[in-house]
């Protein structure tokens, strides 16, 4: 059971780079961690939170496991929590 965060390599709003924050065990764990981190609900997108580079170090300090984007996606899919966009 882990909360995972990838590197802040995704360009986003306000000129910041962004990371993805996921859980490989439950969405409840993910939502609880996001509250602890101070990430607003609006940052949640189907199966992950978008986290600005300014909060990345704090997420790791709070216990998020820093992994590559590929590892994050692999573990999210393996957990069964992956929610793809509908077409």
C-alpha positions in Angstrom: 0.0 0.0 0.0 1.6 3.2 -1.2 1.0 6.7 -2.4 3.2 7.4 -5.4 4.4 10.6 -7.0 6.2 11.0 -10.3 8.6 13.7 -11.3 7.2 17.2 -12.0 7.7 17.0 -15.7 4.3 17.8 -17.0 3.7 21.5 -18.1 0.6 23.0 -16.6 -1.2 26.1 -15.4 0.5 29.1 -13.9 3.8 28.2 -15.7 4.5 25.4 -13.3 5.5 21.8 -13.9 3.2 19.1 -12.5 3.4 15.6 -11.0 0.8 12.9 -10.7 -0.1 11.6 -7.2 -1.7 8.1 -7.1 -2.4 5.2 -4.7 -1.7 1.6 -5.6 -4.2 0.4 -3.0 -7.3 2.6 -2.7 -8.8 5.9 -3.7 -9.6 6.5 0.0 -5.9 6.4 0.8 -5.2 8.8 -2.1 -7.9 11.3 -1.0 -6.7 11.2 2.6 -3.1 11.9 1.5 -4.3 14.7 -0.7 -6.0 16.3 2.2 -2.9 15.9 4.4 -0.8 17.5 1.5 -3.4 20.3 1.1 -4.2 19.5 -2.5 -7.7 20.8 -3.4 -10.4 18.4 -4.7 -10.4 20.2 -8.0 -7.0 18.7 -8.7 -8.4 15.1 -8.8 -8.8 13.6 -12.3 -10.4 10.1 -12.4 -7.6 8.2 -10.7 -4.9 10.8 -9.7 -4.2 14.2 -8.4 -2.2 16.8 -10.3 0.3 18.2 -7.9 2.4 21.3 -8.7 6.2 21.2 -8.5 5.9 23.5 -5.4 4.3 20.6 -3.4 6.5 17.7 -4.7 9.1 17.7 -1.9 6.4 18.0 0.7 4.6 15.0 -0.7 7.8 13.0 -0.4 8.4 14.3 3.1 4.9 13.1 4.1 5.6 9.6 2.7 4.8 9.5 -1.0 7.1 7.2 -2.8 9.0 9.0 -5.6 8.9 6.8 -8.7 9.3 7.3 -12.5 6.2 8.1 -14.5 6.4 4.7 -16.1 6.5 2.9 -12.7 3.6 5.0 -11.4 1.5 4.1 -14.4 2.5 0.4 -14.2 1.6 0.2 -10.5 -1.7 2.1 -11.0 -2.8 -0.3 -13.7 -1.7 -3.3 -11.7 -3.8 -2.0 -8.7 -7.0 -2.0 -10.8 -7.5 1.7 -10.0 -6.7 3.1 -13.4 -9.6 5.0 -14.9 -9.1 5.9 -18.6 -10.8 8.8 -20.3 -14.1 7.8 -22.0 -14.3 8.4 -25.7 
